[in-house]
Amino acid sequence: MSQRYPPVTIIGAPTDIGAGHRGARLGPDALRIAGLHEALVGRSVDVIDRGNLVGPQNPWLDAVDGYRHLAEVAEWNRIVMEAVYAELSIGRMPVMLGGDHCLGLGSITGVARHCRETGKKLRVLWLDAHADFNTSQVTPSGNIHGMPVACLCGLGPQPLTHLGGDAPAITPDVVKQIGIRSVDPGEKQLIKEYGLDVYDMRYIDEVGMRRVMEEALEGLDENTHLHVSFDVDFLDPLIAPGVGTTVPGGPNYREASLVMEMIADTGRMASLDIVELNPVLDTKNATGLLAVDLVESLFGKSTLMRD
């Protein structure tokens, strides 16, 4: 099978700064222990692991003015944004290992900057149980890992919405969310108001995962940068228990494999997040091993050679 991927750079972002449970900061090394680097090399991918980024410690404080750890979250996302942008600028594909999903804000802000500078269209696939379109007004927890999509679209505090200097970093039409099954009441209204494109589990059950992916990937061309933000809680907790915010009724192994293989078939994936793996809550790193298996499918693993 011909190689369709640029050289890959693994970037660890070991923090649970935006989460409600401790442990996601161990996710990058759990993915490494599960064999991520070796799996990509086995797919004939040129891989460099830059190690882990260093950022603020988690102070584990209550929310202030509706946000927990705002200054620390902003700093972590700035660090991630710059690391992701730097790799894209030298022609490498960044694979950001979280850490919690608040880091998707920094990763995608860096990707969006690269797309603006290169004239590329951006498409984001947000694989998640949660829409992450909250604001401080509609969520009681203040955990920012429930807010990154809203912040990317310009809703939220200035240190996050203007992380890259401009706001919004993206518009809602750029994002296709798949696997959603947990949305707060106020968040539902915001999703409707902003026209976010959400393929929830009911729609997946009604039409099937193949049609969902055909719709989500429609219109990709050679001028499209496809970013995949893979929150491990996208998966059903029966097969992926090692996350802090499990929601029953998610995609099973075959559905998840189909998602990854259809993304690989496009040949357009140019950046990737893998987030929210919490090995403290896992069993013998089973969720980490499953995540690596699915990432292999993102890089072309399939039962047969397909055109």
PyMOL commands that set and color helices and strands:
alter all, ss='L'
color gray80, all
select helices_A, chain A and resi 24-33+36-42+70-89+101-118+144-146+148-152+158-161+172-174+185-194+201-207+209-217+232-234+253-266+279-281+286-298
alter helices_A, ss='H'
color red, helices_A
select strands_A, chain A and resi 8-13+47-52+93-98+121-127+175-180+197-200+224-231+269-275
alter strands_A, ss='S'
color yellow, strands_A
deselect
rebuild
show_as cartoon
